[in-house]
Amino acid sequence: MHNNWMRRQRLLGYVFIGPNMLGVLLFFLIPAAYSFGLMFTNYKFLNPHVAFVGLDNIARLLKDPMFYLSLKNTVLFLLAVPVSIALGFVVAVALNQRLYWKKLLRGLYFMPYITSGVAVSFVWMLLFHPKQGPINGLLRSVGIDHPPGWLSTTTSSMYAIDIIWIWFMLGYNMIIYLAALQEVSPELLEAARIDGAKRGQILRKIIWPLVSPTTFLLLITGLIMTIKTFGIIQAITQGGPGNSTTILSLYVYQNAFRYYDMGYASTISWALFVVILLITLAQWVGQKKWVHY
């Protein structure tokens, strides 16, 4: 009797996870396996003749200066993640206090995250306009005669993209931190105040360590999400000027859907997978020293 009940429960579990696992199989595992196979071919979308080329695509990747430039740009893009997490924590702590219009402010901070990426891109293109944009207009009004070119120059374009991404992710990080702050015991904070701890000490010594698992979660998901992002960059700069904002995910897109070089695009995508894997493993190793459960 008990065995039959367990068998039915197990079958019911398979029924519930079946649709999701089918989606994973069809849209993730099979395409990944197909992409892995393409990595060893010269397959081009417009060329019906496919030949096995072994490790030629990997050798080409290791000699490709554009790959190393896109890797460098990806690293610069990833710098936005810890900055956005830190700002999200500060905003969450501030909005966790007793404030007027607290709910409205939370909604305003979170709104960019649910806004269309294309709409966000065009708004920031106007804001960063080197001559008519309000940002440079403000800088000129305070005495800066030669403000940055932002998206129009190779030296500042990647940092401008970082600013946009920090603003875009800030609301999401804030909401997750707000949820974590609700789990911090008020009695613990009150005991620290009674013992004479100052606000900054409470923040650094008590609240920050208690929300470190949330920080770890945001760091992993943020880095993975950022390293795969290309929509905003494609909408704003298309990787320019001078390939200064071409990151690895955008380089994959360009090779696959602009040049139709599917074999080489698959090679770059697997290199991107290796980068994500190494970053994630490094975080898992490092979190043992600073994450407190």
C-alpha positions, 0 to 999 in steps of 0.5 A: 500500500505504501509503495503504491502511494509513493509510486503515485506521488513520484508519478505526480511529480514527474507530471508537474515537472514534465512540461518544464523539463520538455522546454529545457530539453527542446530550447536549451539542451538540444540547441547546446548540443547542436551548437557544440557540434557546429563548433567543429564545422565550417557551417555558414547559413548561406553555404549548403556545403558543411565540412568538418574542420576539427579545431580550426575554429578554436585556433582562429578564436585564439588568434582573433584580436576582435575576440580579445577586444570583446573579452576586454569590453566584457570585463569592463561591462561586468564592473557595473554589477558590483557598483549596482549591487552596492548602490542597491543595498544603500537605497534598500537600507534608506527605503527600509526606514520610516519615510514619507512616500516610501512605497512610491519611491520603491516603485519609481526605483524599480520601474526602469527594470520593467521598462522596455530595453529599447525605450531605455536605450533611446532615452539614454541616447538622448541624455548622452548626446554630446552637444544637445544632451541634458547631461553635458548641458548640466556639466557645461553649466557648472564650468566643465567646458569639454564634457565627455563624448559619452557614447560618441567616443571610443574612450568613454562609450563603455563607461557610458554603457556601464552607467546605463546598466547600473541604473537599469539594475539598481531597482532589481537589486534594491527589491531583493535587498529589501526582502532580505532586510525584512529577515533581519531581527529588530531585536538584534539591531536594538541590542546593538544600539543599546550596547552603544554601536553607531549606525555605521557600525550596525550597517557594516558589522551586523546588517551587511554580514546578515544579507551576505547570502543575498549579495552572493545571489545577486552577484552570481545572477547579475554577472551571468545576466550581464555577460549574456546581455546584448540587447541594450548595447545593440540598440544604442551603439551596435558595438561601436564606435570602433567596436569599443562596446562590442562584448562577447555576446554581441560578437556571437550575435554579429558572427551568427546573424550578420556574417552567418558564420554559424560555426565560428559563432558557436565557438565564441558562444562556447568560449562565453560559456567557459567564461561564465563557468570560471566566474561562477566557480570563482565566486563559489570558492570565494563565498566561503570566506565572506558569506555568512549563513 
